[in-house]
Amino acid sequence: NITVEDISQISEFEQLNEQLRRHGFHTIPHRLEASQPPVASRARLVADVRGLWVACGEVLSAYNERGRRLRDALLAERSEERRVRDGRIRALLQENTRLQAELRSCRGSSASEVGSPPRSSSVGRKMERELSDLALRTKTAEATARQRERELERLRSRLEHLVAEAARRQ
């Protein structure tokens, strides 16, 4: 048993017990006794040491469990962020591949059409419009491909930074 005679410490002990109770923990078993010899302003608090250790163990176990739950939630959130980012990178890579294929196709079509002479003036105008349309599509595809490449580079840089940061934390 632990004996406390200082009135301010007795008050702090009672506040501690109240906080334990409010947060769902067992309180520390204790009793108040009159001091020997009896003095009007003096009392003694006698606390059960085993109950004190049990309460400390409960609080530490609760903090440990809370820390584990917070760590698991943080890891799950990071994992989800990585999954989303990886999916975005895959989608950008696929889009980039598709646009590059379309660009090669447009370049190949425009080169083969430029080499053949027009059969008539209406066919020539039609081919000129198609060539103009293909040139516009080519420029658009090239601009989109450049934009996607810049975005991919930015995401790669961010990924490398996060990996380095995670390695540093461990």
C-alpha positions as CSV (number, residue, x, y, z in Angstrom):
1,N,0.0,0.0,0.0
2,I,1.0,3.6,-0.6
3,T,0.2,6.3,1.9
4,V,-0.3,10.0,0.9
5,E,-0.7,12.6,3.5
6,D,-0.3,15.9,1.6
7,I,-3.8,17.3,0.9
8,S,-2.9,18.6,-2.6
9,Q,-1.6,15.2,-3.6
10,I,-4.7,13.5,-2.3
11,S,-6.7,15.9,-4.4
12,E,-4.6,15.2,-7.5
13,F,-5.0,11.4,-6.8
14,E,-8.8,11.8,-6.7
15,Q,-8.7,13.8,-10.0
16,L,-6.5,11.0,-11.6
17,N,-9.0,8.4,-10.4
18,E,-11.9,10.4,-11.9
19,Q,-10.1,10.7,-15.2
20,L,-9.5,7.0,-15.3
21,R,-13.1,6.3,-14.6
22,R,-14.3,8.8,-17.3
23,H,-12.1,7.2,-19.9
24,G,-13.4,3.7,-19.1
25,F,-10.5,2.4,-17.0
26,H,-10.7,0.8,-13.6
27,T,-10.0,3.2,-10.8
28,I,-7.2,2.7,-8.3
29,P,-8.6,1.1,-5.1
30,H,-8.0,3.4,-2.1
31,R,-9.4,4.5,1.2
32,L,-9.2,7.7,3.2
33,E,-8.2,7.4,6.9
34,A,-8.0,9.9,9.6
35,S,-4.4,10.8,10.6
36,Q,-2.9,9.5,13.8
37,P,-3.2,11.3,16.1
38,P,-6.4,12.9,14.8
39,V,-5.9,16.4,13.4
40,A,-8.9,18.2,11.9
41,S,-7.1,19.3,8.6
42,R,-5.1,16.1,8.2
43,A,-6.2,12.9,6.4
44,R,-4.3,10.1,4.8
45,L,-5.0,8.4,1.6
46,V,-4.0,4.7,1.4
47,A,-3.9,3.4,-2.2
48,D,-3.6,-0.3,-3.2
49,V,-0.2,-0.7,-5.0
50,R,-1.5,-3.7,-7.0
51,G,-4.5,-1.7,-8.2
52,L,-2.1,1.1,-9.2
53,W,0.0,-1.2,-11.3
54,V,-3.1,-2.8,-12.9
55,A,-4.4,0.7,-13.8
56,C,-1.0,1.7,-15.2
57,G,-0.9,-1.6,-17.3
58,E,-4.4,-0.9,-18.6
59,V,-3.6,2.6,-19.7
60,L,-0.3,1.5,-21.3
61,S,-2.1,-1.3,-23.1
62,A,-4.8,1.1,-24.4
63,Y,-2.1,3.5,-25.6
64,N,-0.3,0.6,-27.3
65,E,-3.6,-0.5,-29.0
66,R,-4.4,3.1,-30.1
67,G,-0.9,3.5,-31.5
68,R,-1.3,0.2,-33.5
69,R,-4.7,1.3,-34.9
70,L,-3.3,4.7,-35.9
71,R,-0.2,3.1,-37.5
72,D,-2.5,0.6,-39.4
73,A,-4.8,3.4,-40.6
74,L,-1.8,5.5,-41.7
75,L,-0.3,2.5,-43.6
76,A,-3.7,1.7,-45.2
77,E,-4.1,5.4,-46.3
78,R,-0.6,5.4,-47.8
79,S,-1.2,2.1,-49.6
80,E,-4.4,3.5,-51.0
81,E,-2.7,6.6,-52.2
82,R,0.0,4.5,-53.8
83,R,-2.5,2.3,-55.5
84,V,-4.4,5.3,-56.9
85,R,-1.2,7.0,-58.1
86,D,0.0,3.7,-59.7
87,G,-3.3,3.3,-61.5
88,R,-3.1,6.9,-62.7
89,I,0.5,6.3,-64.0
90,R,-0.6,3.1,-65.8
91,A,-3.5,5.0,-67.4
92,L,-1.2,7.8,-68.5
93,L,1.3,5.3,-69.9
94,Q,-1.4,3.6,-71.8
95,E,-2.7,6.9,-73.1
96,N,0.8,7.9,-74.1
97,T,1.3,4.6,-76.0
98,R,-2.0,5.0,-77.8
99,L,-1.3,8.6,-78.7
100,Q,2.2,7.7,-80.0
101,A,0.7,4.9,-82.1
102,E,-1.9,7.4,-83.5
103,L,0.9,9.9,-84.2
104,R,2.9,7.3,-86.1
105,S,-0.2,6.3,-88.0
106,C,-1.0,9.9,-88.9
107,R,2.6,10.5,-89.9
108,G,2.6,7.3,-92.1
109,S,-0.7,8.2,-93.7
110,S,0.3,11.8,-94.4
111,A,3.6,10.7,-95.9
112,S,2.0,8.1,-98.2
113,E,-0.7,10.6,-99.3
114,V,1.8,13.4,-100.1
115,G,3.8,11.1,-102.4
116,S,0.9,10.3,-104.7
117,P,-0.3,12.8,-107.3
118,P,-4.0,13.9,-107.2
119,R,-6.3,12.3,-109.9
120,S,-8.6,15.3,-110.3
121,S,-9.1,18.7,-108.8
122,S,-12.0,17.5,-106.6
123,V,-9.9,14.6,-105.4
124,G,-7.0,16.9,-104.9
125,R,-9.1,19.3,-102.7
126,K,-10.4,16.4,-100.7
127,M,-6.9,15.1,-100.2
128,E,-5.7,18.5,-99.2
129,R,-8.5,18.7,-96.6
130,E,-7.6,15.3,-95.3
131,L,-4.0,16.2,-95.2
132,S,-4.8,19.4,-93.4
133,D,-7.0,17.5,-91.0
134,L,-4.3,14.9,-90.4
135,A,-1.7,17.6,-89.8
136,L,-3.9,19.2,-87.2
137,R,-4.5,15.8,-85.6
138,T,-0.8,15.1,-85.6
139,K,-0.1,18.4,-83.9
140,T,-2.8,17.8,-81.3
141,A,-1.5,14.3,-80.6
142,E,2.1,15.6,-80.3
143,A,1.0,18.3,-77.8
144,T,-1.0,15.8,-75.8
145,A,1.9,13.3,-75.8
146,R,4.3,16.0,-74.5
147,Q,1.8,17.0,-71.8
148,R,1.4,13.4,-70.7
149,E,5.2,12.9,-70.7
150,R,5.6,16.0,-68.4
151,E,2.9,14.7,-66.1
152,L,4.5,11.2,-66.0
153,E,7.9,12.8,-65.2
154,R,6.3,14.9,-62.4
155,L,4.6,11.7,-61.0
156,R,7.9,9.7,-61.2
157,S,9.7,12.5,-59.4
158,R,7.0,12.5,-56.7
159,L,7.2,8.7,-56.4
160,E,11.0,8.7,-56.0
161,H,10.7,11.5,-53.4
162,L,8.1,9.4,-51.4
163,V,10.1,6.2,-51.6
164,A,13.2,8.1,-50.4
165,E,11.2,9.6,-47.6
166,A,9.7,6.2,-46.5
167,A,13.2,4.7,-46.6
168,R,14.5,7.5,-44.4
169,R,11.7,7.0,-41.9
170,Q,12.5,3.3,-41.5
